[in-house]
Amino acid sequence: MKHGKYTKGRKCKRCYREVPKANLKYCSQECYGKSREGEQKSQKFKDNLSKIQQKKQKGKGNNNWKGGTTDERHRLQNSEEYKQWRLNVYKRDNFTCRKCNTKSDGNKSSILAYTVLG
């Protein structure tokens, strides 16, 4: 390993090997990760991180945000009324597809048609 004049004598805080760059405190990601094991985070830190993550996952903070455009089909399929109706149809048909006559665990799309409700 070639060392420049800035790294000579600089040691890893965990394993005491030479550090490859002058601005680093650890020789590798592994040493950095192991040095943080068991480190306790304050409740304030956890709460703040949780708030940041919640903002990123909802609405405009989410990477998949498309301006609040949920089409009618998805809005309907996520409604409690649709979910209850779907379950009732599965029970009525004994979880068996009318097209291919196979049993289902409730995930077969051929049993129900979206247009029945529409």
C-alpha positions in Angstrom: 0.0 0.0 0.0 1.4 3.3 -1.1 1.2 6.1 1.5 1.4 9.8 0.8 3.1 12.3 3.1 -0.2 13.2 4.7 -1.1 9.7 6.0 2.2 8.8 7.5 1.7 8.0 11.2 -2.1 8.3 11.0 -3.7 5.3 12.7 -7.2 3.8 12.7 -9.1 4.5 15.9 -10.2 0.9 16.2 -7.5 -1.4 14.9 -4.5 1.0 14.8 -3.5 0.1 11.2 -2.5 3.0 9.0 -5.3 5.0 7.5 -5.3 5.3 3.7 -6.3 9.0 3.6 -5.5 11.9 5.8 -9.0 13.0 6.5 -10.2 9.5 7.7 -10.3 8.3 11.3 -10.8 4.6 10.4 -9.0 2.3 7.9 -12.2 0.8 6.5 -16.0 0.8 6.5 -15.8 -2.4 8.6 -13.8 -0.7 11.3 -16.1 2.3 11.3 -19.2 0.0 11.7 -17.7 -2.1 14.4 -16.6 1.0 16.3 -20.3 2.1 16.4 -21.7 -1.2 17.6 -23.5 -0.9 20.9 -23.6 2.9 20.7 -26.7 4.2 22.3 -28.8 6.9 20.5 -30.6 9.5 22.5 -34.4 9.5 22.5 -34.3 13.0 20.9 -32.1 11.7 18.1 -34.5 8.7 17.5 -37.6 11.0 17.5 -36.0 13.4 15.1 -35.0 10.6 12.8 -38.5 9.1 12.9 -40.0 12.4 11.9 -37.6 12.8 9.0 -38.4 9.3 7.8 -42.1 9.9 8.1 -42.0 13.0 6.0 -40.0 11.3 3.3 -42.4 8.4 3.0 -45.6 10.5 2.7 -46.9 12.9 0.1 -44.5 15.3 -1.6 -41.5 13.9 0.4 -41.7 10.5 -1.3 -39.6 9.9 -4.3 -42.5 8.3 -6.1 -44.8 11.4 -5.7 -46.7 12.2 -8.8 -48.7 15.2 -7.7 -51.5 13.4 -5.9 -52.8 11.5 -8.9 -54.4 8.3 -7.7 -56.7 6.9 -10.4 -60.2 5.8 -9.6 -59.4 2.1 -9.9 -56.7 2.3 -7.2 -58.8 4.5 -5.0 -61.6 1.9 -5.2 -59.4 -1.1 -4.7 -58.0 0.4 -1.5 -61.4 1.2 0.0 -62.8 -0.9 2.9 -66.0 -1.5 0.9 -64.2 -3.1 -2.0 -62.0 -5.2 0.3 -65.1 -6.5 2.1 -67.0 -7.2 -1.1 -63.9 -9.1 -2.5 -63.7 -11.3 0.6 -67.4 -12.0 0.4 -67.0 -13.1 -3.2 -64.1 -15.4 -2.3 -66.1 -17.0 0.5 -69.2 -17.4 -1.8 -67.1 -19.2 -4.4 -65.2 -21.2 -1.8 -62.0 -19.5 -2.9 -62.3 -21.2 -6.3 -61.8 -19.5 -9.6 -64.8 -19.6 -11.9 -62.6 -19.4 -15.0 -60.0 -22.0 -14.4 -61.6 -23.9 -11.4 -58.5 -23.8 -9.2 -58.4 -23.0 -5.5 -56.9 -19.7 -4.4 -55.4 -18.2 -1.3 -57.1 -14.9 -2.0 -54.5 -13.5 -4.4 -55.8 -14.8 -7.7 -56.9 -11.9 -10.0 -59.0 -14.1 -12.3 -61.7 -14.6 -9.6 -62.8 -11.0 -9.4 -63.3 -8.4 -12.1 -62.9 -4.7 -11.3 -65.7 -3.8 -13.5 -68.3 -5.6 -11.4 -68.2 -2.8 -8.9 -67.7 0.0 -11.4 
